[in-house]
Amino acid sequence: MKTKIPLMPIIISSAVIIIILIYVLIIRRRVNISSVKTLSFSYSTGTAMDASVSYELVCETDKCIAKIKPEGTPEEESVKIETTLEIKDKIETILKEYEVEKWNGFDKNDPYVLDGNSFYLNVTMENADSISASGYMKWPKNYSDFKNNLDIVFSEILNSQNKDL
């Protein structure tokens, strides 16, 4: 005598598991980019001493403070510059243009490269949403354009301070 296995409970439980996975992996990772509170972005440019770039931005109600470490500069020589809130708009535009919210959770590396380049990004919004991404010889979509545009924005901040000296 054959025993019949009821398929309906198995099908339903499988569907529930798939829906939960879709939510956790796709929907929950979405972040609404608005009112950036902090940004921290760094990337390496080689294996030599001080071969990295880092940008930090902390925004308050009336101003933002940028900390900039250009390539070839030791960390202790990073420059802190007070800037206007307009920088937030520029950063938010770049984040949206290159769909950086889709990077949230990106954490990939190429284990076959020993002396490669890496990046780290963390963005926090005023509503506590955040984006966190990192990679070593693996880059999310639009990474180069995003990096180049941030380089331009932070170079403008650095150059504006140099003009004031």
PAMI-20770 format. One record per atom (N, C-alpha, C): residue in one letter; atom name; x, y, z. Coordinates in steps of 0.05 Angstrom, whole numbers. Layout:
<sites>
<site residu="A" atome="CA" x="X" y="Y" z="Z"/>
...
</sites>
This chain:
<sites>
<site residu="M" atome="N" x="17" y="-23" z="0"/>
<site residu="M" atome="CA" x="0" y="0" z="0"/>
<site residu="M" atome="C" x="18" y="25" z="0"/>
<site residu="K" atome="N" x="12" y="43" z="-18"/>
<site residu="K" atome="CA" x="28" y="68" z="-21"/>
<site residu="K" atome="C" x="17" y="89" z="-2"/>
<site residu="T" atome="N" x="36" y="104" z="9"/>
<site residu="T" atome="CA" x="28" y="127" z="26"/>
<site residu="T" atome="C" x="29" y="152" z="10"/>
<site residu="K" atome="N" x="8" y="168" z="10"/>
<site residu="K" atome="CA" x="8" y="193" z="-5"/>
<site residu="K" atome="C" x="18" y="215" z="13"/>
<site residu="I" atome="N" x="35" y="231" z="1"/>
<site residu="I" atome="CA" x="46" y="254" z="15"/>
<site residu="I" atome="C" x="30" y="278" z="6"/>
<site residu="P" atome="N" x="18" y="293" z="25"/>
<site residu="P" atome="CA" x="2" y="316" z="18"/>
<site residu="P" atome="C" x="21" y="338" z="7"/>
<site residu="L" atome="N" x="16" y="346" z="-18"/>
<site residu="L" atome="CA" x="34" y="365" z="-31"/>
<site residu="L" atome="C" x="26" y="394" z="-25"/>
<site residu="M" atome="N" x="1" y="400" z="-19"/>
<site residu="M" atome="CA" x="-7" y="427" z="-15"/>
<site residu="M" atome="C" x="8" y="441" z="8"/>
<site residu="P" atome="N" x="11" y="429" z="31"/>
<site residu="P" atome="CA" x="27" y="443" z="53"/>
<site residu="P" atome="C" x="56" y="448" z="44"/>
<site residu="I" atome="N" x="68" y="430" z="29"/>
<site residu="I" atome="CA" x="95" y="434" z="20"/>
<site residu="I" atome="C" x="97" y="457" z="1"/>
<site residu="I" atome="N" x="78" y="459" z="-18"/>
<site residu="I" atome="CA" x="77" y="481" z="-37"/>
<site residu="I" atome="C" x="73" y="507" z="-23"/>
<site residu="I" atome="N" x="54" y="508" z="-5"/>
<site residu="I" atome="CA" x="49" y="533" z="10"/>
<site residu="I" atome="C" x="72" y="542" z="26"/>
<site residu="S" atome="N" x="85" y="524" z="41"/>
<site residu="S" atome="CA" x="108" y="532" z="57"/>
<site residu="S" atome="C" x="131" y="540" z="40"/>
<site residu="S" atome="N" x="135" y="528" z="17"/>
<site residu="S" atome="CA" x="156" y="536" z="-1"/>
<site residu="S" atome="C" x="151" y="564" z="-12"/>
<site residu="A" atome="N" x="126" y="570" z="-18"/>
<site residu="A" atome="CA" x="119" y="597" z="-28"/>
<site residu="A" atome="C" x="124" y="618" z="-7"/>
<site residu="V" atome="N" x="117" y="612" z="18"/>
<site residu="V" atome="CA" x="122" y="631" z="40"/>
<site residu="V" atome="C" x="152" y="636" z="43"/>
<site residu="I" atome="N" x="168" y="615" z="42"/>
<site residu="I" atome="CA" x="197" y="618" z="45"/>
<site residu="I" atome="C" x="208" y="635" z="22"/>
<site residu="I" atome="N" x="199" y="631" z="-2"/>
<site residu="I" atome="CA" x="208" y="647" z="-25"/>
<site residu="I" atome="C" x="200" y="676" z="-22"/>
<site residu="I" atome="N" x="176" y="682" z="-13"/>
<site residu="I" atome="CA" x="167" y="709" z="-9"/>
<site residu="I" atome="C" x="184" y="723" z="13"/>
<site residu="I" atome="N" x="190" y="709" z="34"/>
<site residu="I" atome="CA" x="207" y="720" z="55"/>
<site residu="I" atome="C" x="235" y="726" z="45"/>
<site residu="L" atome="N" x="246" y="708" z="29"/>
<site residu="L" atome="CA" x="272" y="712" z="18"/>
<site residu="L" atome="C" x="273" y="736" z="-1"/>
<site residu="I" atome="N" x="252" y="739" z="-17"/>
<site residu="I" atome="CA" x="251" y="762" z="-36"/>
<site residu="I" atome="C" x="249" y="788" z="-20"/>
<site residu="Y" atome="N" x="234" y="788" z="1"/>
<site residu="Y" atome="CA" x="232" y="812" z="18"/>
<site residu="Y" atome="C" x="259" y="819" z="31"/>
<site residu="V" atome="N" x="272" y="799" z="42"/>
<site residu="V" atome="CA" x="297" y="804" z="56"/>
<site residu="V" atome="C" x="319" y="812" z="37"/>
<site residu="L" atome="N" x="321" y="799" z="14"/>
<site residu="L" atome="CA" x="343" y="804" z="-4"/>
<site residu="L" atome="C" x="338" y="828" z="-23"/>
<site residu="I" atome="N" x="314" y="835" z="-29"/>
<site residu="I" atome="CA" x="309" y="856" z="-49"/>
<site residu="I" atome="C" x="295" y="880" z="-36"/>
<site residu="I" atome="N" x="271" y="876" z="-27"/>
<site residu="I" atome="CA" x="255" y="899" z="-18"/>
<site residu="I" atome="C" x="267" y="912" z="7"/>
<site residu="R" atome="N" x="275" y="897" z="27"/>
<site residu="R" atome="CA" x="285" y="909" z="52"/>
<site residu="R" atome="C" x="311" y="924" z="47"/>
<site residu="R" atome="N" x="326" y="917" z="27"/>
<site residu="R" atome="CA" x="352" y="931" z="22"/>
<site residu="R" atome="C" x="348" y="958" z="9"/>
<site residu="R" atome="N" x="325" y="964" z="-1"/>
<site residu="R" atome="CA" x="320" y="990" z="-13"/>
<site residu="R" atome="C" x="322" y="1013" z="8"/>
<site residu="V" atome="N" x="334" y="1034" z="0"/>
<site residu="V" atome="CA" x="338" y="1057" z="17"/>
<site residu="V" atome="C" x="328" y="1081" z="2"/>
<site residu="N" atome="N" x="314" y="1098" z="16"/>
<site residu="N" atome="CA" x="305" y="1123" z="5"/>
<site residu="N" atome="C" x="326" y="1144" z="10"/>
<site residu="I" atome="N" x="338" y="1154" z="-12"/>
<site residu="I" atome="CA" x="360" y="1174" z="-9"/>
<site residu="I" atome="C" x="347" y="1201" z="-5"/>
<site residu="S" atome="N" x="350" y="1212" z="19"/>
<site residu="S" atome="CA" x="340" y="1239" z="24"/>
<site residu="S" atome="C" x="353" y="1249" z="50"/>
<site residu="S" atome="N" x="359" y="1274" z="51"/>
<site residu="S" atome="CA" x="370" y="1286" z="75"/>
<site residu="S" atome="C" x="394" y="1271" z="86"/>
<site residu="V" atome="N" x="416" y="1271" z="71"/>
<site residu="V" atome="CA" x="440" y="1257" z="79"/>
<site residu="V" atome="C" x="450" y="1270" z="105"/>
<site residu="K" atome="N" x="456" y="1254" z="124"/>
<site residu="K" atome="CA" x="467" y="1263" z="150"/>
<site residu="K" atome="C" x="497" y="1259" z="151"/>
<site residu="T" atome="N" x="506" y="1235" z="143"/>
<site residu="T" atome="CA" x="535" y="1229" z="142"/>
<site residu="T" atome="C" x="542" y="1214" z="117"/>
<site residu="L" atome="N" x="566" y="1218" z="108"/>
<site residu="L" atome="CA" x="577" y="1202" z="86"/>
<site residu="L" atome="C" x="606" y="1196" z="92"/>
<site residu="S" atome="N" x="613" y="1171" z="88"/>
<site residu="S" atome="CA" x="641" y="1163" z="91"/>
<site residu="S" atome="C" x="648" y="1146" z="66"/>
<site residu="F" atome="N" x="667" y="1155" z="51"/>
<site residu="F" atome="CA" x="675" y="1141" z="26"/>
<site residu="F" atome="C" x="705" y="1141" z="24"/>
<site residu="S" atome="N" x="716" y="1117" z="21"/>
<site residu="S" atome="CA" x="745" y="1115" z="17"/>
<site residu="S" atome="C" x="751" y="1094" z="-4"/>
<site residu="Y" atome="N" x="774" y="1098" z="-17"/>
<site residu="Y" atome="CA" x="782" y="1079" z="-37"/>
<site residu="Y" atome="C" x="813" y="1079" z="-39"/>
<site residu="S" atome="N" x="824" y="1056" z="-46"/>
<site residu="S" atome="CA" x="853" y="1055" z="-49"/>
<site residu="S" atome="C" x="860" y="1060" z="-78"/>
<site residu="T" atome="N" x="884" y="1070" z="-82"/>
<site residu="T" atome="CA" x="893" y="1077" z="-109"/>
<site residu="T" atome="C" x="919" y="1063" z="-116"/>
<site residu="G" atome="N" x="927" y="1045" z="-99"/>
<site residu="G" atome="CA" x="952" y="1030" z="-104"/>
<site residu="G" atome="C" x="962" y="1018" z="-78"/>
<site residu="T" atome="N" x="986" y="1008" z="-79"/>
<site residu="T" atome="CA" x="997" y="995" z="-55"/>
<site residu="T" atome="C" x="1019" y="1011" z="-41"/>
<site residu="A" atome="N" x="1025" y="1034" z="-52"/>
<site residu="A" atome="CA" x="1046" y="1051" z="-40"/>
<site residu="A" atome="C" x="1035" y="1064" z="-14"/>
<site residu="M" atome="N" x="1053" y="1075" z="1"/>
<site residu="M" atome="CA" x="1045" y="1088" z="26"/>
<site residu="M" atome="C" x="1026" y="1111" z="20"/>
<site residu="D" atome="N" x="1005" y="1114" z="35"/>
<site residu="D" atome="CA" x="985" y="1136" z="32"/>
<site residu="D" atome="C" x="971" y="1135" z="5"/>
<site residu="A" atome="N" x="970" y="1112" z="-8"/>
<site residu="A" atome="CA" x="956" y="1110" z="-34"/>
<site residu="A" atome="C" x="927" y="1104" z="-30"/>
<site residu="S" atome="N" x="913" y="1123" z="-18"/>
<site residu="S" atome="CA" x="884" y="1121" z="-14"/>
<site residu="S" atome="C" x="872" y="1149" z="-13"/>
<site residu="V" atome="N" x="847" y="1150" z="-17"/>
<site residu="V" atome="CA" x="831" y="1175" z="-16"/>
<site residu="V" atome="C" x="809" y="1170" z="4"/>
<site residu="S" atome="N" x="802" y="1189" z="20"/>
<site residu="S" atome="CA" x="779" y="1186" z="37"/>
<site residu="S" atome="C" x="764" y="1213" z="40"/>
<site residu="Y" atome="N" x="738" y="1210" z="41"/>
<site residu="Y" atome="CA" x="720" y="1233" z="45"/>
<site residu="Y" atome="C" x="701" y="1227" z="67"/>
<site residu="E" atome="N" x="697" y="1246" z="85"/>
<site residu="E" atome="CA" x="676" y="1244" z="105"/>
<site residu="E" atome="C" x="660" y="1270" z="105"/>
<site residu="L" atome="N" x="635" y="1267" z="108"/>
<site residu="L" atome="CA" x="617" y="1290" z="110"/>
<site residu="L" atome="C" x="598" y="1286" z="132"/>
<site residu="V" atome="N" x="596" y="1305" z="150"/>
<site residu="V" atome="CA" x="577" y="1305" z="173"/>
<site residu="V" atome="C" x="561" y="1330" z="171"/>
<site residu="C" atome="N" x="535" y="1328" z="167"/>
<site residu="C" atome="CA" x="517" y="1351" z="165"/>
<site residu="C" atome="C" x="500" y="1355" z="189"/>
<site residu="E" atome="N" x="499" y="1380" z="197"/>
<site residu="E" atome="CA" x="482" y="1389" z="220"/>
<site residu="E" atome="C" x="459" y="1405" z="209"/>
<site residu="T" atome="N" x="445" y="1419" z="226"/>
<site residu="T" atome="CA" x="422" y="1434" z="216"/>
<site residu="T" atome="C" x="429" y="1459" z="199"/>
<site residu="D" atome="N" x="453" y="1470" z="204"/>
<site residu="D" atome="CA" x="460" y="1494" z="190"/>
<site residu="D" atome="C" x="486" y="1493" z="174"/>
<site residu="K" atome="N" x="501" y="1471" z="175"/>
<site residu="K" atome="CA" x="526" y="1469" z="161"/>
<site residu="K" atome="C" x="534" y="1440" z="158"/>
<site residu="C" atome="N" x="555" y="1436" z="142"/>
<site residu="C" atome="CA" x="567" y="1409" z="139"/>
<site residu="C" atome="C" x="597" y="1412" z="144"/>
<site residu="I" atome="N" x="609" y="1392" z="155"/>
<site residu="I" atome="CA" x="638" y="1391" z="159"/>
<site residu="I" atome="C" x="648" y="1368" z="141"/>
<site residu="A" atome="N" x="667" y="1375" z="123"/>
<site residu="A" atome="CA" x="679" y="1356" z="105"/>
<site residu="A" atome="C" x="707" y="1350" z="115"/>
<site residu="K" atome="N" x="714" y="1325" z="116"/>
<site residu="K" atome="CA" x="742" y="1317" z="122"/>
<site residu="K" atome="C" x="752" y="1303" z="97"/>
<site residu="I" atome="N" x="775" y="1313" z="87"/>
<site residu="I" atome="CA" x="785" y="1304" z="61"/>
<site residu="I" atome="C" x="814" y="1295" z="64"/>
<site residu="K" atome="N" x="820" y="1271" z="54"/>
<site residu="K" atome="CA" x="847" y="1260" z="53"/>
<site residu="K" atome="C" x="853" y="1254" z="24"/>
<site residu="P" atome="N" x="868" y="1271" z="11"/>
<site residu="P" atome="CA" x="874" y="1266" z="-17"/>
<site residu="P" atome="C" x="895" y="1243" z="-20"/>
<site residu="E" atome="N" x="897" y="1233" z="-44"/>
<site residu="E" atome="CA" x="917" y="1212" z="-49"/>
<site residu="E" atome="C" x="945" y="1223" z="-44"/>
<site residu="G" atome="N" x="962" y="1206" z="-31"/>
<site residu="G" atome="CA" x="989" y="1214" z="-26"/>
<site residu="G" atome="C" x="993" y="1230" z="0"/>
<site residu="T" atome="N" x="971" y="1235" z="14"/>
<site residu="T" atome="CA" x="972" y="1251" z="39"/>
<site residu="T" atome="C" x="968" y="1232" z="62"/>
<site residu="P" atome="N" x="985" y="1235" z="83"/>
<site residu="P" atome="CA" x="981" y="1218" z="107"/>
<site residu="P" atome="C" x="954" y="1225" z="120"/>
<site residu="E" atome="N" x="943" y="1206" z="134"/>
<site residu="E" atome="CA" x="917" y="1209" z="147"/>
<site residu="E" atome="C" x="917" y="1233" z="166"/>
<site residu="E" atome="N" x="939" y="1236" z="181"/>
<site residu="E" atome="CA" x="941" y="1258" z="200"/>
<site residu="E" atome="C" x="942" y="1285" z="188"/>
<site residu="E" atome="N" x="945" y="1287" z="161"/>
<site residu="E" atome="CA" x="945" y="1312" z="147"/>
<site residu="E" atome="C" x="918" y="1317" z="133"/>
<site residu="S" atome="N" x="898" y="1301" z="139"/>
<site residu="S" atome="CA" x="872" y="1306" z="128"/>
<site residu="S" atome="C" x="862" y="1334" z="135"/>
<site residu="V" atome="N" x="846" y="1345" z="118"/>
<site residu="V" atome="CA" x="837" y="1373" z="121"/>
<site residu="V" atome="C" x="807" y="1372" z="128"/>
<site residu="K" atome="N" x="800" y="1388" z="149"/>
<site residu="K" atome="CA" x="772" y="1391" z="156"/>
<site residu="K" atome="C" x="763" y="1419" z="147"/>
<site residu="I" atome="N" x="740" y="1419" z="133"/>
<site residu="I" atome="CA" x="730" y="1444" z="121"/>
<site residu="I" atome="C" x="700" y="1447" z="127"/>
<site residu="E" atome="N" x="693" y="1470" z="137"/>
<site residu="E" atome="CA" x="664" y="1475" z="141"/>
<site residu="E" atome="C" x="653" y="1485" z="114"/>
<site residu="T" atome="N" x="630" y="1474" z="107"/>
<site residu="T" atome="CA" x="617" y="1481" z="82"/>
<site residu="T" atome="C" x="587" y="1485" z="86"/>
<site residu="T" atome="N" x="574" y="1495" z="66"/>
<site residu="T" atome="CA" x="545" y="1500" z="68"/>
<site residu="T" atome="C" x="529" y="1475" z="64"/>
<site residu="L" atome="N" x="503" y="1476" z="69"/>
<site residu="L" atome="CA" x="485" y="1453" z="65"/>
<site residu="L" atome="C" x="481" y="1446" z="36"/>
<site residu="E" atome="N" x="489" y="1464" z="18"/>
<site residu="E" atome="CA" x="487" y="1458" z="-11"/>
<site residu="E" atome="C" x="501" y="1433" z="-19"/>
<site residu="I" atome="N" x="522" y="1426" z="-4"/>
<site residu="I" atome="CA" x="537" y="1402" z="-10"/>
<site residu="I" atome="C" x="520" y="1377" z="-7"/>
<site residu="K" atome="N" x="501" y="1378" z="12"/>
<site residu="K" atome="CA" x="482" y="1356" z="15"/>
<site residu="K" atome="C" x="466" y="1351" z="-11"/>
<site residu="D" atome="N" x="457" y="1372" z="-23"/>
<site residu="D" atome="CA" x="442" y="1370" z="-48"/>
<site residu="D" atome="C" x="459" y="1357" z="-70"/>
<site residu="K" atome="N" x="484" y="1366" z="-72"/>
<site residu="K" atome="CA" x="502" y="1355" z="-92"/>
<site residu="K" atome="C" x="506" y="1325" z="-87"/>
<site residu="I" atome="N" x="511" y="1318" z="-62"/>
<site residu="I" atome="CA" x="516" y="1290" z="-55"/>
<site residu="I" atome="C" x="491" y="1273" z="-61"/>
<site residu="E" atome="N" x="468" y="1283" z="-53"/>
<site residu="E" atome="CA" x="443" y="1268" z="-57"/>
<site residu="E" atome="C" x="438" y="1264" z="-87"/>
<site residu="T" atome="N" x="443" y="1285" z="-103"/>
<site residu="T" atome="CA" x="440" y="1282" z="-132"/>
<site residu="T" atome="C" x="457" y="1261" z="-143"/>
<site residu="I" atome="N" x="482" y="1260" z="-135"/>
<site residu="I" atome="CA" x="501" y="1239" z="-144"/>
<site residu="I" atome="C" x="492" y="1211" z="-135"/>
<site residu="L" atome="N" x="484" y="1209" z="-110"/>
<site residu="L" atome="CA" x="474" y="1183" z="-100"/>
<site residu="L" atome="C" x="450" y="1173" z="-116"/>
<site residu="K" atome="N" x="432" y="1191" z="-122"/>
<site residu="K" atome="CA" x="408" y="1183" z="-137"/>
<site residu="K" atome="C" x="414" y="1177" z="-166"/>
<site residu="E" atome="N" x="431" y="1194" z="-179"/>
<site residu="E" atome="CA" x="437" y="1191" z="-207"/>
<site residu="E" atome="C" x="450" y="1163" z="-212"/>
<site residu="Y" atome="N" x="467" y="1154" z="-195"/>
<site residu="Y" atome="CA" x="480" y="1129" z="-199"/>
<site residu="Y" atome="C" x="468" y="1106" z="-184"/>
<site residu="E" atome="N" x="444" y="1110" z="-173"/>
<site residu="E" atome="CA" x="428" y="1089" z="-160"/>
<site residu="E" atome="C" x="444" y="1075" z="-139"/>
<site residu="V" atome="N" x="457" y="1090" z="-122"/>
<site residu="V" atome="CA" x="474" y="1079" z="-101"/>
<site residu="V" atome="C" x="458" y="1064" z="-80"/>
<site residu="E" atome="N" x="432" y="1070" z="-78"/>
<site residu="E" atome="CA" x="415" y="1055" z="-58"/>
<site residu="E" atome="C" x="415" y="1025" z="-65"/>
<site residu="K" atome="N" x="419" y="1019" z="-90"/>
<site residu="K" atome="CA" x="420" y="990" z="-98"/>
<site residu="K" atome="C" x="446" y="977" z="-89"/>
<site residu="W" atome="N" x="465" y="992" z="-81"/>
<site residu="W" atome="CA" x="491" y="981" z="-71"/>
<site residu="W" atome="C" x="489" y="970" z="-43"/>
<site residu="N" atome="N" x="468" y="978" z="-28"/>
<site residu="N" atome="CA" x="466" y="970" z="0"/>
<site residu="N" atome="C" x="470" y="940" z="3"/>
<site residu="G" atome="N" x="489" y="933" z="19"/>
<site residu="G" atome="CA" x="495" y="905" z="24"/>
<site residu="G" atome="C" x="516" y="893" z="5"/>
<site residu="F" atome="N" x="525" y="909" z="-14"/>
<site residu="F" atome="CA" x="546" y="900" z="-33"/>
<site residu="F" atome="C" x="571" y="895" z="-16"/>
<site residu="D" atome="N" x="582" y="871" z="-18"/>
<site residu="D" atome="CA" x="606" y="863" z="-3"/>
<site residu="D" atome="C" x="619" y="841" z="-19"/>
<site residu="K" atome="N" x="634" y="848" z="-39"/>
<site residu="K" atome="CA" x="646" y="828" z="-56"/>
<site residu="K" atome="C" x="676" y="832" z="-58"/>
<site residu="N" atome="N" x="690" y="810" z="-63"/>
<site residu="N" atome="CA" x="719" y="812" z="-67"/>
<site residu="N" atome="C" x="729" y="791" z="-86"/>
<site residu="D" atome="N" x="752" y="796" z="-98"/>
<site residu="D" atome="CA" x="764" y="777" z="-116"/>
<site residu="D" atome="C" x="787" y="764" z="-100"/>
<site residu="P" atome="N" x="784" y="739" z="-92"/>
<site residu="P" atome="CA" x="804" y="726" z="-75"/>
<site residu="P" atome="C" x="830" y="720" z="-90"/>
<site residu="Y" atome="N" x="830" y="723" z="-117"/>
<site residu="Y" atome="CA" x="853" y="716" z="-133"/>
<site residu="Y" atome="C" x="872" y="740" z="-138"/>
<site residu="V" atome="N" x="864" y="764" z="-127"/>
<site residu="V" atome="CA" x="881" y="787" z="-130"/>
<site residu="V" atome="C" x="893" y="794" z="-103"/>
<site residu="L" atome="N" x="919" y="796" z="-102"/>
<site residu="L" atome="CA" x="933" y="801" z="-76"/>
<site residu="L" atome="C" x="939" y="831" z="-72"/>
<site residu="D" atome="N" x="945" y="846" z="-92"/>
<site residu="D" atome="CA" x="952" y="874" z="-89"/>
<site residu="D" atome="C" x="933" y="892" z="-105"/>
<site residu="G" atome="N" x="908" y="889" z="-100"/>
<site residu="G" atome="CA" x="888" y="904" z="-115"/>
<site residu="G" atome="C" x="878" y="928" z="-100"/>
<site residu="N" atome="N" x="857" y="940" z="-110"/>
<site residu="N" atome="CA" x="844" y="963" z="-99"/>
<site residu="N" atome="C" x="818" y="957" z="-86"/>
<site residu="S" atome="N" x="810" y="974" z="-68"/>
<site residu="S" atome="CA" x="785" y="969" z="-53"/>
<site residu="S" atome="C" x="770" y="995" z="-49"/>
<site residu="F" atome="N" x="745" y="992" z="-39"/>
<site residu="F" atome="CA" x="730" y="1016" z="-32"/>
<site residu="F" atome="C" x="712" y="1010" z="-8"/>
<site residu="Y" atome="N" x="703" y="1030" z="6"/>
<site residu="Y" atome="CA" x="685" y="1028" z="28"/>
<site residu="Y" atome="C" x="666" y="1052" z="27"/>
<site residu="L" atome="N" x="640" y="1047" z="30"/>
<site residu="L" atome="CA" x="620" y="1069" z="30"/>
<site residu="L" atome="C" x="600" y="1065" z="53"/>
<site residu="N" atome="N" x="595" y="1086" z="67"/>
<site residu="N" atome="CA" x="573" y="1086" z="87"/>
<site residu="N" atome="C" x="559" y="1113" z="86"/>
<site residu="V" atome="N" x="533" y="1112" z="82"/>
<site residu="V" atome="CA" x="517" y="1136" z="81"/>
<site residu="V" atome="C" x="494" y="1133" z="100"/>
<site residu="T" atome="N" x="489" y="1153" z="117"/>
<site residu="T" atome="CA" x="466" y="1153" z="135"/>
<site residu="T" atome="C" x="448" y="1177" z="130"/>
<site residu="M" atome="N" x="422" y="1171" z="128"/>
<site residu="M" atome="CA" x="403" y="1193" z="124"/>
<site residu="M" atome="C" x="392" y="1202" z="151"/>
<site residu="E" atome="N" x="379" y="1225" z="152"/>
<site residu="E" atome="CA" x="368" y="1235" z="176"/>
<site residu="E" atome="C" x="346" y="1217" z="188"/>
<site residu="N" atome="N" x="333" y="1201" z="170"/>
<site residu="N" atome="CA" x="312" y="1183" z="179"/>
<site residu="N" atome="C" x="323" y="1156" z="188"/>
<site residu="A" atome="N" x="350" y="1154" z="191"/>
<site residu="A" atome="CA" x="365" y="1131" z="200"/>
<site residu="A" atome="C" x="368" y="1109" z="179"/>
<site residu="D" atome="N" x="357" y="1113" z="155"/>
<site residu="D" atome="CA" x="363" y="1094" z="133"/>
<site residu="D" atome="C" x="393" y="1096" z="127"/>
<site residu="S" atome="N" x="405" y="1075" z="118"/>
<site residu="S" atome="CA" x="433" y="1076" z="112"/>
<site residu="S" atome="C" x="440" y="1058" z="89"/>
<site residu="I" atome="N" x="463" y="1064" z="77"/>
<site residu="I" atome="CA" x="474" y="1049" z="54"/>
<site residu="I" atome="C" x="502" y="1041" z="63"/>
<site residu="S" atome="N" x="508" y="1016" z="60"/>
<site residu="S" atome="CA" x="535" y="1006" z="67"/>
<site residu="S" atome="C" x="544" y="988" z="44"/>
<site residu="A" atome="N" x="568" y="993" z="34"/>
<site residu="A" atome="CA" x="578" y="976" z="12"/>
<site residu="A" atome="C" x="609" y="976" z="14"/>
<site residu="S" atome="N" x="620" y="954" z="5"/>
<site residu="S" atome="CA" x="649" y="952" z="4"/>
<site residu="S" atome="C" x="657" y="931" z="-17"/>
<site residu="G" atome="N" x="681" y="934" z="-27"/>
<site residu="G" atome="CA" x="691" y="915" z="-46"/>
<site residu="G" atome="C" x="721" y="915" z="-49"/>
<site residu="Y" atome="N" x="731" y="893" z="-58"/>
<site residu="Y" atome="CA" x="760" y="890" z="-63"/>
<site residu="Y" atome="C" x="762" y="878" z="-91"/>
<site residu="M" atome="N" x="770" y="894" z="-110"/>
<site residu="M" atome="CA" x="772" y="886" z="-138"/>
<site residu="M" atome="C" x="745" y="877" z="-150"/>
<site residu="K" atome="N" x="723" y="885" z="-138"/>
<site residu="K" atome="CA" x="696" y="881" z="-147"/>
<site residu="K" atome="C" x="681" y="907" z="-142"/>
<site residu="W" atome="N" x="666" y="916" z="-162"/>
<site residu="W" atome="CA" x="654" y="943" z="-160"/>
<site residu="W" atome="C" x="624" y="940" z="-167"/>
<site residu="P" atome="N" x="607" y="955" z="-153"/>
<site residu="P" atome="CA" x="578" y="955" z="-161"/>
<site residu="P" atome="C" x="574" y="971" z="-186"/>
<site residu="K" atome="N" x="551" y="969" z="-198"/>
<site residu="K" atome="CA" x="544" y="983" z="-223"/>
<site residu="K" atome="C" x="547" y="1013" z="-218"/>
<site residu="N" atome="N" x="559" y="1027" z="-237"/>
<site residu="N" atome="CA" x="562" y="1056" z="-237"/>
<site residu="N" atome="C" x="584" y="1066" z="-217"/>
<site residu="Y" atome="N" x="600" y="1048" z="-207"/>
<site residu="Y" atome="CA" x="620" y="1055" z="-186"/>
<site residu="Y" atome="C" x="639" y="1077" z="-196"/>
<site residu="S" atome="N" x="651" y="1073" z="-220"/>
<site residu="S" atome="CA" x="670" y="1092" z="-230"/>
<site residu="S" atome="C" x="659" y="1120" z="-233"/>
<site residu="D" atome="N" x="635" y="1122" z="-244"/>
<site residu="D" atome="CA" x="622" y="1148" z="-248"/>
<site residu="D" atome="C" x="616" y="1161" z="-221"/>
<site residu="F" atome="N" x="606" y="1145" z="-202"/>
<site residu="F" atome="CA" x="601" y="1155" z="-175"/>
<site residu="F" atome="C" x="626" y="1166" z="-162"/>
<site residu="K" atome="N" x="647" y="1150" z="-163"/>
<site residu="K" atome="CA" x="673" y="1158" z="-151"/>
<site residu="K" atome="C" x="684" y="1183" z="-164"/>
<site residu="N" atome="N" x="683" y="1185" z="-190"/>
<site residu="N" atome="CA" x="693" y="1208" z="-204"/>
<site residu="N" atome="C" x="678" y="1233" z="-197"/>
<site residu="N" atome="N" x="652" y="1231" z="-194"/>
<site residu="N" atome="CA" x="635" y="1254" z="-187"/>
<site residu="N" atome="C" x="640" y="1263" z="-158"/>
<site residu="L" atome="N" x="644" y="1244" z="-140"/>
<site residu="L" atome="CA" x="651" y="1251" z="-113"/>
<site residu="L" atome="C" x="678" y="1265" z="-112"/>
<site residu="D" atome="N" x="697" y="1255" z="-127"/>
<site residu="D" atome="CA" x="723" y="1267" z="-129"/>
<site residu="D" atome="C" x="721" y="1297" z="-137"/>
<site residu="I" atome="N" x="704" y="1302" z="-156"/>
<site residu="I" atome="CA" x="700" y="1330" z="-166"/>
<site residu="I" atome="C" x="688" y="1347" z="-143"/>
<site residu="V" atome="N" x="667" y="1337" z="-130"/>
<site residu="V" atome="CA" x="654" y="1353" z="-109"/>
<site residu="V" atome="C" x="673" y="1359" z="-86"/>
<site residu="F" atome="N" x="688" y="1339" z="-77"/>
<site residu="F" atome="CA" x="706" y="1344" z="-54"/>
<site residu="F" atome="C" x="731" y="1360" z="-63"/>
<site residu="S" atome="N" x="739" y="1357" z="-88"/>
<site residu="S" atome="CA" x="761" y="1374" z="-98"/>
<site residu="S" atome="C" x="753" y="1404" z="-98"/>
<site residu="E" atome="N" x="728" y="1409" z="-106"/>
<site residu="E" atome="CA" x="717" y="1436" z="-105"/>
<site residu="E" atome="C" x="717" y="1447" z="-77"/>
<site residu="I" atome="N" x="710" y="1431" z="-57"/>
<site residu="I" atome="CA" x="710" y="1440" z="-29"/>
<site residu="I" atome="C" x="739" y="1447" z="-21"/>
<site residu="L" atome="N" x="757" y="1429" z="-27"/>
<site residu="L" atome="CA" x="786" y="1433" z="-20"/>
<site residu="L" atome="C" x="797" y="1457" z="-34"/>
<site residu="N" atome="N" x="790" y="1461" z="-60"/>
<site residu="N" atome="CA" x="800" y="1484" z="-75"/>
<site residu="N" atome="C" x="788" y="1510" z="-64"/>
<site residu="S" atome="N" x="764" y="1510" z="-55"/>
<site residu="S" atome="CA" x="751" y="1534" z="-44"/>
<site residu="S" atome="C" x="765" y="1543" z="-19"/>
<site residu="Q" atome="N" x="774" y="1523" z="-3"/>
<site residu="Q" atome="CA" x="789" y="1530" z="21"/>
<site residu="Q" atome="C" x="816" y="1542" z="14"/>
<site residu="N" atome="N" x="829" y="1530" z="-5"/>
<site residu="N" atome="CA" x="856" y="1540" z="-13"/>
<site residu="N" atome="C" x="855" y="1568" z="-24"/>
<site residu="K" atome="N" x="832" y="1576" z="-37"/>
<site residu="K" atome="CA" x="829" y="1603" z="-47"/>
<site residu="K" atome="C" x="826" y="1623" z="-24"/>
<site residu="D" atome="N" x="814" y="1613" z="-2"/>
<site residu="D" atome="CA" x="810" y="1631" z="22"/>
<site residu="D" atome="C" x="836" y="1636" z="37"/>
<site residu="L" atome="N" x="857" y="1620" z="32"/>
<site residu="L" atome="CA" x="882" y="1623" z="48"/>
<site residu="L" atome="C" x="898" y="1647" z="38"/>
</sites>
